[in-house]
Amino acid sequence: MRLNVVAPPALARRVVPAPAAKAVATAPVALAQSVRVTSASSQNPFATFAQGIVDTFRGFFVSFVGFKTRKIEDDPSDVNHPNYGEDMDARKALAAQRGAEQSALGKLSQAQQTQYNTVVKAIGDRPQARQALQALLVAGTLPGSAPLRGQGDALTALATLTNAPLADGIERAKLLSEMLCELENPVRINQQHKGTCAATTAQILLIRRHPAEYVRLVTDLAAPAGTATMAGGGTLTRDPDWANANDGDRSTASRLIQPAIMDAAEGIPFAHYKNAKDMPFIGPVPMLLGGMTPGGAAKVNTQLEGVKYKNVGFMFGNREAHFQKVKDALAAGLGSVPVGVMWSADGAHGGHELQVDKVADGRVYYTNPWGQRESMEEHEFLDHMTAAAIPTA
């Protein structure tokens, strides 16, 4: 049984319109897992049976009631869909921060200045990417710390990407530009209509905690060999269908890393995630259930960051106690916490994963991998939680 994701509402209505929309139901949270099952019009008899079993437990452990206090706090454009207004704003911000940029550049070594100018040249005339690079430098994110594996820093990793060998079909300037925008504001990453909420959440979390490591992993996935070693020693592998036309129009880096994360999180022997089908397969045989288990989410975040994530399932009797663990992790400065929820809004219903960024004044503030920052009253958010992956360091 698995945690799956609902698509962003506009895409959910376009791709799976009611009443034949994908239905995602939740099994007992005591199992700390949820399950995706498609609608009866397209599912096989086994899926129908699984749906019936799952429906038996609905309401016992988690709320299925539509959200009443959800608020969208920020909804920037996706990194691969910059709009004209944001391009103009980026040009103005570039000009306004030119002095601060030159001051920050003057504090770098000659070698680092060369690296920075190499990245500037590789971007070309992409104002949002150029402004993102400038903002990263002025904020002190660049040069940055070293990746979790390897040498150098975030600036070195970006400069390496400007001349690293790339697999066929990967446009260097596009990849680099989109990644710069992701690094500057990871909220702009969008899973689109793929069932990769847990993978997208892990991607965003890695950027926030270890930007140089993110650049290193994507650069390795973009290379002809298409493999990357994670901090925990596991391997990410580029999906052969990473650029499939049914992708949903994710950014280049998202197309590369999200399917690889989905595959690395798979816990069933001989099972592998296939991007084109958005499902795990054993050989040529598709598995009944798609998505990612909460245990798989904890496993892959542990591998990506080299830090233990502990999976916690939310049952009726321990919900507040377990949510306190999320609060404690935030208070300890361990970064945002990936959580599973039963989503119910805008015609989209089903298991979903996002990351809690803070809890303040009775509201939970979180990053939704639909490319949005949102908030919700704490009591309502807690009612919909199914699991959390708690970082231990």
N, C-alpha and C positions, 0 to 999 in steps of 0.2 A: 504494500500500500504506500501511496506517495503523496507528497505535497506538490500540488500543481498550481498554476497561476491563471488568473483571469487576465485577459488582454485589456489595454486601455479602452475606455468606453466607446470612443468613436470607432476604433478598429474592431472592437467586439461586435458592434452593431453591423459593421460593414462585412466582416468576415464570417460571423456566425449569428445571423439575425434571428430573433425570436420568431416562432416558438421552437425552432430547431437549433437553438444556440447550444454550445457546449455546456453541460451541467457538471459541476464539480462538487462532490459531496464529501463530508468529513466522517471518517471512522472514529471510534472511541479515542479520545485524546490520551487515554491511558497507554495507548500504543505509541503515542508521540508521533503519529503519522497521519496523513490524510490521503485521499485517493481521488484521482480524476477518472470520471466515466463520461463518455460522450452521450448525446441524446439518443433516445430509443430509435429514432429514424435511421441512425447510421451505425449503431453499435451491434456487436455480435451477441448471441445468447449468454455467453459467459459474462459480458459486461452488464447485461440486464440483470443477471443474478447478483453480481457484485453491487450494483446500484441498490437493489432491494435490501441487501444485508446492511449496507451503509445507511440507508434511509431509516432503518430501525433505530439507529442511535442518534439521529438528529435531535438537537435540542437538549440532550442530556449533559453535554459538556461545554458547549460553546454556543453563543448567540448567532442566529441566522437572520435577525431582524435588521432591516435596512438602516444605514447610518443616519443619525439625526444631527450630530454635532461636528461632522467632518468639515474642514475648511482648507481650501487650497491657499497656501501662503506664498508660493512662488512657482511660476510655470514658464521658464525660459524656453526658447526654441531649442530643438535638438541640435547637437553639434554638426550634424551633416545637413541641416536645413536652416542655415542662417538667413534671416530676412533682411530686407533692405534697411528698415529702420535701425536694426541692431548693427548693421554694417556702418551706418552713418554715426551711430553712437560710439562705435569702436574707434573710428577715425578721430573723432573729437577727443576721446579719452587718451588715445595715443599722443596727440599733440599736447594735451594738458599735462601729461606725465613724462614728457620728453626730458625735462631737466632731472627729475627723480631717477629716470632710467640711466642717464649719463653718470649721475652720481654713484648709483649702484654698480655700474660697469667699472667705474674707476677704482672700486674696492676689490675687483677680481684680479687674478693673475693674468699675465699676457696670454697664457695658454687658454684660460677660461674665456677671456674676451674673444679669442679666435673661435672657440667653440660656439659661443653665443652668436657671433656674426655669421657663422656657417649655417646655423639654424634659421636665422633671419633670411638669408639668401634662399634657402631651400623652401621656405614657406611661399615665396612669391607674393602676389597681390591678393592676399586673403586677410582683410583687416581684422576680423575677429580673432583669427589665430595669432596674428602679429600682436594685437593688443593683449591677448592671453599670455603670450611669452613675456611681454613687458610687465604685466601685472605679477606674474610669477617671480620675476627678478626683483621687482620693487618690494614685494611682500617678504622676500627672503626665502621663498620656497626653492629657488635656484640660487646657487648651484645645488643645494640640498644634500641629503645624506646618501650613503652608499646603498646599493641594492642589497637584499638579504643574501644573495649569492653573487659573487663576482666583485669587481673593483669599480672605482670611480664614484660618480654621484649622478643625480638626476640630469644635470646639464650634460655630462659626459654621455649618458645613455641616449639623450636626444640627439647629440652630435653624431653618435655612432649610427643612429638610424638614417642620417642623411646620406650615407654611402654604403650601408650594409646591403648584402645581396638579398633580393626579394623574390618570392615565388611569382610565377606568371599570374597576371590578373590583378596584381596589387599596385596601385598608383602611389608612389612615394609621397609626393606633396600632399595628396588628399589624406593619407594615413597620418602623416606627421601633423598636419594642420588640425585634424579632428582630435588627435590625442592631446595637443596643446590645450584645446578648448575643454576637453575632459578633465585634464589636470587642474585647470584654473577653476572650473565649476562642474564637478562630477554629477550634479543634479541634472545636467543636460543629457545624460545617458538614458536611452529609452529602449526597453526590451521589445517594443512594438508588439506584434500579435503572436510572437513566439512564447511558448510556455517555459520561459527561462528567468522567472522572477528571482529565484534563489541564486542563479549564476550572475545575474545582473547586480543583485545586491552585494554579492561577494566581490565583483569587479569594482563597484563604487567604494566599498569598504577598503579594498586594497589600495586604491588611489589615495584615499584620505590618510591612510596609515603609512604607506610605503610607496610613494610615487615613482621612485627610481626602479623599484622592483617591478612595478606595473609596466613601465616602458621596456624593461629588459625582457619580460615574458612575452609581450606582444611582438617585440622585434624578433625574438626567436621563433615565434609561431608564424611570423610573416616570411621567414627565411625559406629557401628551397626545401630544407629537410622538414620543417614544420613541427618541430618538437621543442619543448622547453621543460627544464627541471625546476620544480617548485622548491621553496625553502625547506619543506618537510621531506624532500627527496623523491616525491612522486613525480610523474610525468604528465604534462599536458601535450596533447596531440591535435594538430589542426585537422578538422573534419574535411574529408575529401569534397564534400558538398558545401563548404563554408560560404560560397558565393551563390548558392542556389537562388533562383529568381523568386521563390516564395518566401524569401527571408523576412519581408515586412519592412525593408528599408532601414535597417540598423546601420550604425557607423561601421567603418571598415574594421576598427579594433574590436568592436562588439561582435561582429561576424566571426572574427578569428577566435576570441577568447571565450565567449559564452558557450558555444557548443563544446569546446575543449573542457571547460569547467563542468558542464553537465556530464560528460563522459567520465571525468575523473571522480565525480561524486558517486557514480554507480556502484552499488554494493553487491549486486547479484553476479556470481561467477559467470564469465564469458558474455556478459551483457555489455553492449556498447550503444551509446546515444548516436542517433543519426539526425543531422540537422535538417535535411530535406523533409523528413517525416515528423520531426519534433517528437520522437519516441525512441525508447531503447529497444534494441533488437538482440536476440541471441541467434547469431548467424543470420539467415534470411527471414527468421520468424519474428514478427513484432510481439513485444510483450503486451499483456493486457492493459497495464497501467503506465501512464507517462508521468512526467514531472520529476521532482527530486524529493526524496524523503528528508525530514528534518535531521535525521541522523547523518544523511549524506551531506547536508549543508554544513553541519558541524565538522564533519570529516574533511571536506574540501577547504573550508576556511582555515582549519588547522594546517593543512598542507601548504596553502598559499602563503601563510604568514609565519609558519614555523612556531606558532603559539597554540597551545591547547584550547580548543573551544568545546564546551560541555553542552550537550543537548539536554534541554529540560522540557518535559511535556506539561501542559497546563490542564489540570483536572478541576472539577467543580470545587473540591474541598481545599485546594492549595493554591488557587490562582493568585491571591494577593501576596502570599509568601514567596512564590516564584517570581512575581513581578518585582518584588523588592530586590531580588538578585539582579534584575536588569538595572534598577535604580542604583544599586551599590556599584555595579560595574561602571556606570556613567560617572558616579561621584568619584570613583577611584581614578578617573582619567584614562580608562581603557579604550575609549573610543565608542563609536556607535555600535549598537547591539542588533544583530539580525534576529528578527522575530517572524513567526508564522501567524497568520490571522485568517479568520473566515471572512472574506470580503463580501460586501453586500451594498453596492451603490451604483447608480447610473445604469441600471440594467445588467451589470456585471456581477456575477455571484460565483464564489468558489474559493478554494484555498489559494493563498497569496503570501509572498514573503516581501518584507520591507525592512528598513533599519531604523530603530529608535535613536534619535539624536540627543534629545533631552526631555525632561519632564519638569514643567514649571507652572506654577499658578493653576494647578488642577487640569492642565492640558498636556498631552503627549505630542511632541513634535517629531516628525519622522520623514525620511526620504522614501518616496514611492518610486520604484523603478520604471514608472511611466514617464519619467522626466519631470517630476514635480516634488516640491516640499509641501507637506501638509501638516495639519494638526487635528486633534480630536480630544474631547473631554476624556479624562483619565478613566472614569468608571465605564464609559462605553467602549473605549479601546480594550480595556481589560476583559470585558465580556466576550470580545471577539478573538482574543488570543488563543492560539493552539500550541505554540512551542516557542522556544528561544534557544539561540546558540550563544552561551555566555563565555566571553573570553576570560582566560585565567591570568593573563599578564599583558 
